[in-house]
C-alpha cells in the first residue's frame, strides 16, 4: 500500500452503486479515490453526468485499462453489470490488486448454478473459491485479509440478516420460509427500460422475475450454510414507486413456541456489537424511510400464536447497505480497520 491512504479505483462509476461509492469514499479517513472509470464515458468529466459532484470531485472518467488502473490503485471496486466483472476481476487479481466486486459474478460457489441463473459463462472455479462472501455481520471474520470479496446482493442482504439468527438457533423451520420483498426503482440501475419508465411505475406496484430472480440461489446458498442442510425458499420480488429502499417480509413456521420478546432478545444477542443492525422492540416495525441514505439494517418481528408462524420485517437502503455501503464496510473489514469508518451517517428523514 502507498503512504497512509489506500488508493481506490471505482469501475462503473456512472451507475448508482458507483456514484454512491464515491460519496462514501470521499469522506473515508483512510482512502483516496485515484480513478473513476467508465467504459462508455471515458474522457468525460464525471460532473457532466453527476453535477452534484461539482467542486467535490474534479476528475475525468478513465477507460478500462487494467495496467493503468493497477498503477494508481491498491483496491478496486467493480460496480459493473453481471458478466462484465467475470472478465475484469481475474485481470485485477493477477495485477495484485485487492478487489471488492458488487456485480454478483462471484457470489455463487457453483459455476453451473451461476450460469443457470445469471445466463453468463461462470468465472473460473479457482476465483469462485478465492472470493469471500462479504455479508459483513455474518462473515466478517472470513473477509479480513482477503484479496477478493464478493459483495452480497441487495435483496439477500435484507433477507439474510433478517432470517439467519432464527435459522441458526433452530427456532424456525427453514423449509417453510416465504419471502415477500419490495425495492425502490434505483435497484434496477440507471439504464432506461420500460420497467423504470415513469408512467409505468408511478402509482403502480409490480411483481417481477417471479420464481426466477438471480438472488434466489444466493439466499439458499447462505441459508444452507447456516442451517447445515439444503434450504429451498419461495422468493417474490416487487418494484414500488420510490427511489430507494428494500423491505423484505419473511414468513416461517416456528419450531416450538417462542414469543416476540424472546425473538427480540435472540436477535439483540446475535448482533451484539454490530452497529449497523438495529433490532426494534416488540410492537414496532421498521420502515424504509427510517434507514434512507444509511448503512443500517432495521429488523422487527411479530409472532402469530394462532398459526405458530413468525413474520420478520427487515429494511435497508438498497444502494447503501445493499451495495456501496456494505462494500465500504467490507473494505474496512478486509483492511482490519473499524468497520464503521466512513459510514457513520444518520438516516435522512423525512
C-alpha positions in Angstrom: 0.0 0.0 0.0 1.2 3.6 -0.6 1.6 6.0 2.2 -1.1 6.3 4.8 -4.0 6.4 2.4 -5.3 3.4 0.5 -5.7 4.3 -3.2 -9.1 3.2 -4.6 -10.4 2.9 -8.1 -14.1 2.5 -9.0 -15.0 0.7 -12.2 -18.6 1.5 -13.1 -18.6 5.0 -11.6 -21.6 6.2 -13.6 -24.0 3.7 -12.1 -25.9 4.3 -8.9 -23.7 1.9 -6.9 -20.6 3.6 -8.3 -21.6 7.1 -7.6 -22.7 6.1 -4.1 -19.2 4.6 -3.5 -17.8 8.0 -4.5 -20.0 9.6 -1.8 -18.7 7.4 0.9 -15.1 7.1 -0.1 -14.7 10.9 -0.4 -15.3 11.1 3.3 -13.3 8.0 4.3 -10.4 8.9 6.5 -8.1 6.2 5.1 -9.0 6.2 1.4 -8.1 8.3 -1.6 -10.0 7.9 -4.8 -7.4 7.8 -7.6 -9.5 6.6 -10.6 -13.2 6.8 -11.6 -13.8 4.5 -14.5 -16.5 4.1 -17.1 -16.1 2.2 -20.4 -18.9 4.2 -22.0 -17.9 7.7 -20.9 -14.1 7.8 -20.9 -12.6 11.2 -21.1 -15.8 13.0 -19.9 -15.7 14.9 -16.6 -17.7 12.9 -14.1 -19.6 16.1 -13.3 -21.2 16.0 -16.8 -23.3 13.1 -15.6 -23.4 14.0 -12.0 -23.5 17.8 -11.5 -24.0 17.2 -7.7 -20.2 16.4 -7.6 -19.3 19.9 -8.9 -16.2 21.2 -7.0 -16.2 18.0 -4.9 -14.7 15.5 -7.4 -12.8 17.2 -10.2 -11.8 14.2 -12.4 -12.4 12.9 -15.9 -13.7 9.4 -16.3 -11.0 6.9 -17.3 -11.4 4.0 -19.6 -10.9 0.4 -18.6 -7.1 -0.1 -18.8 -6.1 -2.7 -16.2 -2.5 -1.8 -16.1 -3.2 1.9 -15.8 -5.7 1.2 -13.1 -3.3 -1.0 -11.2 -0.5 1.6 -11.4 -2.7 4.1 -9.5 -4.7 1.9 -7.1 -4.4 -0.6 -4.2 -8.0 -1.7 -4.2 -10.6 -1.7 -7.0 -14.4 -1.7 -6.6 -16.1 -3.3 -9.6 -19.7 -1.9 -9.8 -20.4 -3.3 -13.2 -23.3 -5.4 -14.7 -23.0 -9.2 -14.2 -20.9 -10.8 -16.8 -18.5 -7.8 -17.0 -16.8 -8.4 -13.7 -16.2 -12.0 -14.5 -13.9 -10.9 -17.3 -12.2 -8.0 -15.5 -11.7 -9.3 -11.9 -9.2 -12.1 -12.9 -7.0 -9.4 -14.5 -7.2 -7.2 -11.4 -6.3 -10.1 -9.2 -3.4 -11.1 -11.4 -2.2 -7.5 -11.2 -2.1 -7.8 -7.4 -5.0 -5.5 -6.6 -7.5 -6.1 -3.9 -11.0 -6.4 -5.4 -14.5 -5.8 -4.0 -17.0 -6.9 -6.6 -20.6 -5.6 -6.5 -21.8 -7.4 -9.6 -22.8 -10.8 -8.4 -20.4 -12.7 -10.6 -18.6 -14.3 -7.6 -21.4 -14.8 -5.1 -22.4 -18.4 -6.1 -19.8 -21.1 -5.5 -21.3 -23.4 -8.0 -20.5 -22.3 -11.6 -23.3 -24.3 -13.1 -25.8 -22.6 -10.8 -24.4 -19.2 -11.8 -24.8 -20.0 -15.5 -28.4 -21.2 -14.9 -29.5 -18.1 -13.0 -27.3 -15.3 -14.5 -27.2 -16.5 -18.1 -23.4 -15.8 -18.4 -20.4 -18.0 -18.5 -19.2 -18.7 -15.0 -15.8 -17.3 -13.7 -13.0 -19.9 -13.2 -13.6 -22.2 -10.2 -10.4 -21.1 -8.5 -11.7 -17.5 -8.4 -15.1 -18.6 -7.1 -13.2 -20.4 -4.3 -11.0 -17.4 -3.7 -13.9 -14.9 -3.3 -15.0 -14.3 0.3 -18.8 -13.7 0.5 -19.0 -10.3 2.3 -22.2 -10.4 4.3 -20.4 -8.3 6.8 -22.2 -9.1 10.0 -22.1 -12.8 9.3 -18.8 -13.5 7.6 -16.8 -10.5 8.7 -14.0 -12.7 10.2 -13.6 -14.5 6.8 -13.3 -11.2 4.9 -10.3 -9.9 6.9 -7.1 -10.0 4.8 -8.8 -11.5 1.7 -7.8 -10.3 -1.8 -11.3 -10.8 -3.4 -14.6 -10.0 -1.8 -18.0 -10.7 -3.4 -20.4 -8.1 -2.1 -23.8 -9.6 -1.4 -26.9 -8.6 -3.4 -29.4 -6.1 -2.1 -32.3 -8.4 -1.6 -30.1 -11.2 0.0 -28.6 -8.6 2.5 -32.0 -7.6 3.8 -33.4 -11.1 3.7 -30.5 -13.0 5.2 -29.8 -10.5 8.0 -33.5 -10.9 9.0 -33.5 -14.7 8.8 -30.1 -16.0 10.0 -30.3 -15.7 13.8 -33.6 -17.6 13.9 -32.4 -20.2 11.4 -29.1 -20.6 13.3 -30.9 -21.0 16.6 -33.3 -23.6 15.1 -36.3 -21.5 16.1 -37.9 -21.6 12.6 -38.3 -24.4 10.1 -36.2 -23.5 7.0 -38.4 -25.5 4.7 -41.4 -23.1 5.4 -39.7 -19.8 4.5 -41.6 -17.5 2.2 -40.0 -14.1 1.3 -42.0 -11.1 0.0 -39.5 -8.4 -1.0 -40.0 -4.9 -2.4 -37.5 -2.5 -3.8 -37.3 1.1 -5.0 -36.6 1.8 -8.6 -32.9 2.5 -8.2 -32.5 -1.2 -7.7 -32.9 -1.6 -11.4 -29.9 0.6 -12.2 -29.6 3.8 -14.1 -30.2 2.4 -17.5 -33.5 3.2 -19.2 -36.1 0.4 -19.5 -39.9 0.1 -19.8 -39.9 -1.2 -16.2 -38.5 2.0 -14.9 -40.4 4.4 -17.2 -42.2 7.0 -15.0 -45.6 6.3 -16.5 -45.2 2.6 -16.0 -44.0 2.6 -12.3 -45.7 5.7 -11.0 -48.8 4.8 -8.8 -48.1 1.2 -9.6 -46.8 -2.0 -7.9 -45.2 -4.7 -10.0 -44.1 -8.2 -9.2 -41.2 -9.3 -11.4 -38.9 -12.3 -12.0 -41.3 -14.4 -10.1 -39.5 -17.7 -9.1 -36.7 -16.7 -11.4 -34.8 -14.0 -9.6 -31.0 -14.5 -9.6 -30.8 -13.8 -5.9 -32.7 -17.0 -5.1 -29.7 -19.3 -5.2 -27.6 -16.8 -3.2 -30.2 -16.7 -0.4 -30.5 -20.5 -0.5 -26.7 -21.0 -0.5 -26.2 -18.9 2.6 -29.2 -20.4 4.5 -27.9 -23.9 3.7 -24.5 -22.9 5.2 -26.2 -21.6 8.3 -28.7 -24.5 8.7 -26.3 -27.3 7.8 -28.8 -28.7 5.3 -30.3 -27.8 1.9 -32.8 -25.0 2.0 -35.3 -24.0 -0.6 -37.3 -20.8 -0.3 -40.2 -19.1 -2.0 -39.0 -15.6 -3.0 -41.1 -13.0 -4.8 -39.8 -9.5 -5.7 -41.8 -6.3 -6.4 -40.9 -2.9 -7.6 -42.5 0.0 -5.8 -42.7 3.7 -6.9 -40.0 5.1 -4.6 -36.3 5.8 -5.3 -34.5 3.9 -2.5 -35.2 1.2 -0.1 -35.9 -2.5 0.3 -38.4 -4.1 2.6 -38.1 -7.9 2.9 -41.0 -9.5 4.8 -40.4 -13.1 5.7 -42.8 -15.8 7.0 -41.9 -19.1 8.5 -43.3 -21.7 10.9 -41.8 -21.8 14.4 -40.2 -24.8 15.9 -41.7 -25.0 19.3 -43.2 -21.9 20.9 -41.5 -18.6 21.0 -42.7 -15.1 22.0 -42.0 -11.7 20.5 -39.9 -10.8 23.5 -37.7 -14.0 23.0 -37.1 -13.2 19.4 -36.1 -9.6 20.2 -33.6 -10.9 22.8 -32.3 -13.6 20.5 -31.5 -11.1 17.7 -30.1 -8.5 20.1 -27.7 -11.1 21.5 -26.8 -12.4 18.0 -26.0 -8.9 16.6 -24.4 -7.5 19.8 -21.7 -5.0 19.0 -22.7 -4.8 15.3 -23.6 -1.1 15.0 -25.4 -1.3 11.7 -28.0 -3.8 12.8 -30.9 -2.3 14.8 -33.5 -4.5 16.4 -36.9 -3.0 17.0 -38.7 -3.5 20.3 -41.9 -5.6 20.4 -44.8 -3.9 18.5 -42.6 -1.6 16.4 -41.9 -2.5 12.8 -39.3 -0.8 10.6 -39.9 1.3 7.5 -37.6 2.0 4.6 -37.6 5.8 5.2 -36.0 5.1 8.6 -32.8 3.8 7.0 -32.7 6.0 4.0 -29.2 7.0 2.9 -27.6 5.0 5.7 -25.8 1.6 6.2 -28.3 0.4 8.8 -30.5 -2.7 8.6 -33.5 -2.5 10.9 -35.4 -5.7 11.9 -38.7 -6.2 13.6 -40.9 -9.2 14.4 -44.4 -10.4 15.2 -45.3 -13.9 16.3 -48.8 -15.3 15.4 -49.6 -17.7 18.1 -52.7 -18.8 16.2 -50.7 -20.2 13.3 -47.4 -20.6 15.2 -45.7 -18.6 12.5 -43.4 -15.6 12.7 -43.3 -12.6 10.4 -39.9 -10.9 10.2 -39.6 -7.5 8.6 -36.1 -6.3 7.5 -35.4 -2.9 5.8 -32.3 -1.5 4.2 -31.3 1.2 1.7 -30.7 -0.9 -1.4 -28.0 1.5 -2.7 -26.1 1.7 0.6 -26.3 -1.4 2.8 -27.4 -3.3 -0.3 -24.5 -2.1 -2.4 -21.9 0.7 -1.8 -22.2 1.0 2.0 -21.6 -2.7 2.6 -18.8 -2.6 0.0 -17.0 0.1 2.1 -17.8 -1.9 5.3 -16.1 -4.9 3.6 -13.1 -2.7 2.7 -12.8 -1.8 6.4 -13.0 -5.5 7.4 -10.6 -6.5 4.7 -8.0 -4.0 5.9 -8.5 -4.7 9.6 -10.0 -1.2 10.3 -13.0 -0.3 12.4 -15.9 -1.5 10.2 -17.8 1.8 10.7 -15.1 4.1 9.1 -16.6 6.4 6.5 -20.1 5.1 7.2 -21.4 6.9 10.3 -24.3 8.6 8.5 -27.6 9.2 10.3 -30.5 8.2 8.1 -32.1 11.0 6.1 -35.6 11.8 7.4 -38.2 12.5 6.2 
